[in-house]
Amino acid sequence: MRGGEIIGGRFKFKVKVVNESPYTINDVTVYILSYPRDTLILKTEDDDIFFSKIEPQGFRSPSFDFLPTQDCVRGEIVAGVSYVDASGKAHTLTTESYTIRAVCDLLQPEAITPRGFELKLKELESGEILLKVEEWTPEEMQEKTLRVLSDSNFHEVSSDESITDDVVHFKISGWAKGKYTRKNVGAEIFITGISKQKGASCRIRVAGEDDAMILPAIDDLKERLSAYLCPMCGNKLTLDNVEDLKKGKIVRCLFCNVSIGR
């Protein structure tokens, strides 16, 4: 098993080695086989971690620290594990590749006026994508978007609303700067739908001083906006909540107790 997360500007990659055999395994070594070297530097003291043994049904969870060198990190990390079984036979295994795609986690908010934001966007290259949501009202998506932008390290520049014949339109914008390249990136999210009715369209537009950040940032925001999160508190909904929402039922968030789906 493997996984990772960005903590304090570093990417921590974990490999969990479980001994599911009835015998102790010995001389266990966990090491990194491959990672995107153009955007990450391995900062762990050693590139392999050794355990003398792992008992039956026991496990070890070593971690490797990587330091990003760019604001956009994309690639695959593959780890290897070698060990000697109870009969003295050596084995070597590799993990499935772990895809790392980080942009918003490597940003920091930067304040800018709405006028300054509009002027900046005229100078920058941009890209956009259209996202359809069926389980949320436009108002819920607006609340969710504000939280997603904040969690994605964007400074909220503006949040505008207008209504035409029961169709509500939201425009939310955010501005941030890369921690490493110090280049700026702006996001605009346009939400449209019938007021108080489930189903809305979200158009995500991202502009940046570094062209390489645009598409990954769009993908990052799309993934966060598509996740089944409570639009009020931002916590993940349970699988039962998600299934009930898909059936058109009203659900209640276990964390903030708000009703969702009306």
C-alpha positions as CSV (number, residue, x, y, z in Angstrom):
1,M,0.0,0.0,0.0
2,R,1.2,3.5,-0.7
3,G,-0.1,7.1,-0.4
4,G,1.0,10.6,0.1
5,E,0.1,14.2,1.1
6,I,1.7,17.6,1.2
7,I,2.5,18.8,4.7
8,G,4.3,22.1,5.3
9,G,5.4,22.5,1.7
10,R,6.9,19.0,1.5
11,F,5.4,15.9,-0.1
12,K,5.4,12.9,2.3
13,F,5.2,9.6,0.5
14,K,4.3,6.5,2.6
15,V,4.7,2.8,1.9
16,K,2.9,0.3,4.1
17,V,4.4,-3.2,4.1
18,V,2.2,-5.8,5.7
19,N,3.4,-9.3,6.4
20,E,0.3,-11.5,5.7
21,S,2.2,-14.8,6.0
22,P,2.3,-17.0,9.1
23,Y,6.1,-16.6,9.4
24,T,8.5,-13.7,10.2
25,I,10.1,-12.1,7.2
26,N,13.6,-10.7,7.5
27,D,15.9,-8.0,6.0
28,V,13.1,-5.9,4.7
29,T,14.2,-2.9,2.6
30,V,11.9,-0.3,1.2
31,Y,13.2,2.0,-1.5
32,I,12.2,4.5,-4.1
33,L,12.5,3.3,-7.7
34,S,11.2,6.2,-9.7
35,Y,9.8,9.7,-9.1
36,P,9.5,13.0,-11.2
37,R,13.1,14.2,-10.7
38,D,12.5,17.4,-12.6
39,T,10.0,18.7,-10.0
40,L,10.9,16.8,-6.8
41,I,14.0,16.3,-4.7
42,L,14.2,13.4,-2.3
43,K,15.1,14.9,1.1
44,T,15.0,11.7,3.2
45,E,18.5,11.0,4.5
46,D,18.6,7.6,2.8
47,D,16.8,6.6,-0.4
48,D,16.1,3.2,1.2
49,I,14.8,2.2,4.7
50,F,15.7,-1.1,6.3
51,F,13.9,-3.2,8.9
52,S,15.5,-6.3,10.3
53,K,12.2,-8.2,10.5
54,I,8.4,-8.0,10.3
55,E,6.4,-10.4,12.4
56,P,3.4,-12.4,11.1
57,Q,0.4,-10.0,10.6
58,G,2.7,-7.1,11.5
59,F,3.5,-4.1,9.3
60,R,5.9,-1.2,8.9
61,S,5.0,2.2,7.4
62,P,8.2,4.1,6.3
63,S,7.9,7.5,4.7
64,F,10.0,9.4,2.3
65,D,10.1,13.2,2.1
66,F,10.2,15.1,-1.2
67,L,10.8,18.8,-1.6
68,P,9.0,20.3,-4.7
69,T,11.1,22.6,-6.8
70,Q,8.2,23.9,-8.9
71,D,4.7,25.1,-8.2
72,C,3.3,22.4,-10.5
73,V,4.2,18.8,-9.6
74,R,3.0,16.0,-11.8
75,G,4.3,12.5,-12.2
76,E,4.4,8.9,-10.9
77,I,6.2,7.6,-7.8
78,V,7.1,3.9,-7.6
79,A,8.6,2.1,-4.6
80,G,10.2,-1.3,-4.3
81,V,10.3,-3.8,-1.4
82,S,12.8,-6.6,-0.9
83,Y,12.8,-9.2,1.8
84,V,13.9,-12.7,2.8
85,D,11.3,-15.3,3.7
86,A,11.4,-17.9,6.5
87,S,13.1,-20.4,4.1
88,G,15.8,-18.0,3.2
89,K,14.5,-17.1,-0.3
90,A,14.8,-13.5,-1.4
91,H,11.9,-11.7,-2.9
92,T,11.5,-8.3,-4.7
93,L,8.2,-6.5,-5.2
94,T,7.2,-3.1,-6.6
95,T,4.2,-1.0,-5.7
96,E,1.6,0.3,-8.1
97,S,2.6,3.7,-9.3
98,Y,1.3,6.6,-7.2
99,T,0.2,9.6,-9.2
100,I,1.1,12.9,-7.7
101,R,-0.6,16.0,-9.1
102,A,-0.2,19.1,-6.9
103,V,-0.8,22.7,-7.8
104,C,-3.1,24.3,-5.4
105,D,-1.3,22.8,-2.4
106,L,1.8,24.7,-3.5
107,L,0.2,28.1,-3.8
108,Q,-0.2,30.9,-1.3
109,P,-3.0,33.5,-1.3
110,E,-2.1,37.0,-2.6
111,A,-4.4,40.0,-2.2
112,I,-5.4,42.0,-5.2
113,T,-8.3,44.4,-6.0
114,P,-11.1,43.3,-8.4
115,R,-9.9,46.0,-10.8
116,G,-6.3,44.8,-10.6
117,F,-7.5,41.3,-11.1
118,E,-9.3,42.1,-14.3
119,L,-6.3,44.0,-15.7
120,K,-4.0,41.1,-14.9
121,L,-6.2,38.5,-16.6
122,K,-6.0,40.5,-19.9
123,E,-2.3,39.9,-19.9
124,L,-2.3,36.2,-19.2
125,E,-2.9,32.9,-21.1
126,S,-5.9,31.0,-19.8
127,G,-7.8,27.7,-20.2
128,E,-11.2,26.6,-19.1
129,I,-13.5,23.6,-18.6
130,L,-17.2,23.1,-18.1
131,L,-18.4,20.9,-15.2
132,K,-22.0,19.7,-14.7
133,V,-23.3,18.9,-11.2
134,E,-26.6,17.2,-10.6
135,E,-26.7,16.8,-6.8
136,W,-26.3,20.4,-5.8
137,T,-28.3,23.6,-6.2
138,P,-26.5,26.7,-7.6
139,E,-26.5,28.2,-4.1
140,E,-24.9,25.2,-2.6
141,M,-22.3,25.1,-5.3
142,Q,-21.5,28.8,-4.6
143,E,-20.9,28.0,-0.9
144,K,-18.9,25.0,-1.9
145,T,-16.8,26.9,-4.4
146,L,-15.9,29.6,-1.8
147,R,-14.7,27.0,0.5
148,V,-12.7,25.1,-2.2
149,L,-11.0,28.3,-3.3
150,S,-10.0,29.1,0.3
151,D,-8.8,25.5,0.9
152,S,-6.9,25.7,-2.4
153,N,-4.9,28.7,-1.1
154,F,-6.6,31.4,-3.3
155,H,-7.4,34.8,-2.0
156,E,-11.0,35.6,-2.6
157,V,-11.1,38.6,-5.0
158,S,-14.8,38.8,-5.5
159,S,-18.1,36.9,-5.3
160,D,-21.0,38.3,-7.5
161,E,-24.6,37.2,-7.9
162,S,-27.3,38.0,-10.3
163,I,-30.8,36.5,-11.0
164,T,-32.7,36.5,-14.3
165,D,-36.1,34.8,-14.6
166,D,-35.3,32.3,-11.7
167,V,-31.9,31.5,-13.2
168,V,-29.1,32.5,-10.8
169,H,-25.6,33.4,-11.9
170,F,-22.6,33.4,-9.6
171,K,-19.1,34.6,-10.5
172,I,-16.3,33.9,-8.0
173,S,-12.7,34.8,-8.5
174,G,-9.5,34.1,-6.7
175,W,-5.8,35.0,-6.9
176,A,-2.6,33.3,-5.7
177,K,1.1,33.1,-6.1
178,G,3.4,30.0,-6.4
179,K,5.6,29.3,-3.4
180,Y,8.6,28.5,-5.6
181,T,8.4,30.3,-8.9
182,R,6.6,33.3,-7.3
183,K,4.4,33.4,-10.4
184,N,0.7,34.3,-10.2
185,V,-2.3,32.3,-11.0
186,G,-6.0,33.5,-11.1
187,A,-9.2,31.4,-11.1
188,E,-12.7,32.4,-12.1
189,I,-15.6,30.0,-11.5
190,F,-19.0,30.8,-13.1
191,I,-22.1,28.9,-11.7
192,T,-25.4,28.9,-13.4
193,G,-28.7,27.1,-12.6
194,I,-32.3,27.5,-11.6
195,S,-32.4,29.0,-8.1
196,K,-32.9,26.5,-5.3
197,Q,-33.2,23.6,-7.8
198,K,-30.6,20.8,-8.0
199,G,-28.5,20.8,-11.0
200,A,-26.0,23.5,-12.1
201,S,-23.2,24.2,-14.6
202,C,-19.8,25.4,-13.4
203,R,-17.3,26.9,-15.8
204,I,-13.8,26.9,-14.4
205,R,-11.3,29.3,-15.9
206,V,-7.7,29.5,-14.9
207,A,-5.1,32.1,-16.1
208,G,-1.4,32.1,-15.1
209,E,2.0,33.6,-15.6
210,D,3.3,30.1,-16.0
211,D,1.5,28.2,-18.8
212,A,2.5,24.9,-17.2
213,M,0.3,25.6,-14.2
214,I,-2.9,26.3,-16.1
215,L,-4.2,22.8,-17.0
216,P,-3.0,21.1,-13.8
217,A,-4.8,23.9,-11.8
218,I,-8.0,23.4,-13.8
219,D,-7.8,19.6,-13.1
220,D,-7.1,20.2,-9.4
221,L,-10.1,22.6,-9.0
222,K,-12.4,20.3,-11.0
223,E,-11.5,17.4,-8.8
224,R,-12.1,19.4,-5.6
225,L,-15.4,20.8,-6.9
226,S,-16.6,17.4,-8.1
227,A,-15.9,15.8,-4.7
228,Y,-18.9,15.0,-2.5
229,L,-18.3,17.5,0.3
230,C,-20.7,19.3,2.6
231,P,-21.2,22.7,1.0
232,M,-21.3,24.3,4.4
233,C,-18.5,22.8,6.4
234,G,-16.4,21.1,3.7
235,N,-16.2,17.7,5.3
236,K,-16.6,14.6,3.2
237,L,-20.1,13.0,3.0
238,T,-20.5,9.4,3.8
239,L,-21.1,6.8,1.1
240,D,-24.7,6.4,2.3
241,N,-25.1,10.2,2.0
242,V,-23.8,10.1,-1.6
243,E,-26.1,7.3,-2.6
244,D,-29.1,9.0,-1.0
245,L,-28.3,12.3,-2.8
246,K,-28.1,10.4,-6.1
247,K,-31.6,9.1,-5.4
248,G,-32.9,12.6,-4.8
249,K,-33.2,12.3,-1.1
250,I,-32.3,14.9,1.5
251,V,-29.3,14.1,3.7
252,R,-27.8,15.6,6.8
253,C,-24.1,16.3,7.3
254,L,-22.8,14.3,10.3
255,F,-20.3,17.2,11.1
256,C,-22.4,20.4,10.9
257,N,-25.9,18.9,10.8
258,V,-27.0,21.0,7.8
259,S,-29.6,19.5,5.5
260,I,-28.4,19.0,1.9
261,G,-30.5,18.3,-1.2
262,R,-33.4,20.7,-0.8
